[in-house]
């Protein structure tokens, strides 16, 4: 694992590892102790060669005839993905998407805890959302520090996203998940992932054409 | 374009094409007439070699010194992605995520129109959502046919997703975008994309570790 942590694993590989990690969890829950690269490939949609290549990145070679040890591989991928710790998350933009994210049980299960919600609308500030008080955007910098927030999720409209990202960065957030359309620029020490839901529909429309 | 339509373009390539398509739209809006593979690479996060390889898939080779014609390339990628037509979309599960998707302006701009929302909760059925009446899940099969719905989006909970997918498929939907956790099985003639929001956070936690 030490050697693997020094590797730069590409984003598509990280996504495939996330997929294997879920499959391994299901296999373990179903009582399976080993899994072949063929089975992991079939379940994940990758090729067996791709699975073997991905897992060899951190020194894993399935044994002929027995395959990979499910629980061990799951534990190692969890560590690689940084899921064996707790992440504190703040959401900026108290709209429907924020509501949906707060209700999304997968986040909590993987160690991502939403600890604060912010908005600039005075009508929303002070509302109680399942025990979270919606805070003013003006409280953001202080709250990120007090609540030790690692990751900010931007669900604000596109026109506010740049300002929100700057506040998050100033406050010391290290990672940003951005749902707002348009490009954000962040300094090198901050990690940014953009989620564009239209791209998901476009990959469907390509297939349907 | 005819030759390209016969190619099977991989899903990661389709996603990069979606990215180039957005960048080309911004460049055109900014009055740019040409773009180099270096510039497209810089803006999209791909390498120049990757950009050239992706675009060569459909016979495009940027000219030395001038690059690619922005408007032409945008038009061709729009056609490749199936965005030069209108897609009728139905959302199953009238919760916060559905609300957020209906409000998501990018969808309409790219030709995806949400024409129906369904739920199995009698308290929600009949509600008016921005002019859309929430329909009972029991109306789904008839409504998909009457409304000529091409794509179904599943925002229902995991335990309902399999049943919802079966109803959508029975009704004749050709594409499904699934937000519910867990694996769905669909017949070959139906295209499925799974969106797992936890995977986005996992790729951030990998980077932050």
Interface residues (C-beta under 8 A of the other chain):
Chain A: X5 X9 X11 X12 X14 X15 X17 X18 X19 X21 X22 X43 X80 X81 X82 X83 X87 X89 X95 X96 X97 X99 X100 X101 X103 X104 X105 X106 X107 X109 X110 X111 X112 X150 X151 X155 X174 X175 X176 X177 X181 X183 X191 X193 X195 X196 X197 X198 X199 X200 X201 X202 X203 X204 X205 X206 X207 X208 X209
Chain B: X5 X9 X11 X12 X14 X15 X17 X18 X19 X21 X22 X26 X43 X80 X81 X82 X83 X87 X89 X95 X96 X97 X99 X100 X101 X103 X104 X106 X107 X109 X110 X111 X112 X150 X151 X155 X174 X175 X176 X177 X181 X183 X191 X193 X195 X196 X197 X198 X199 X200 X201 X202 X203 X204 X205 X206 X207 X208 X209
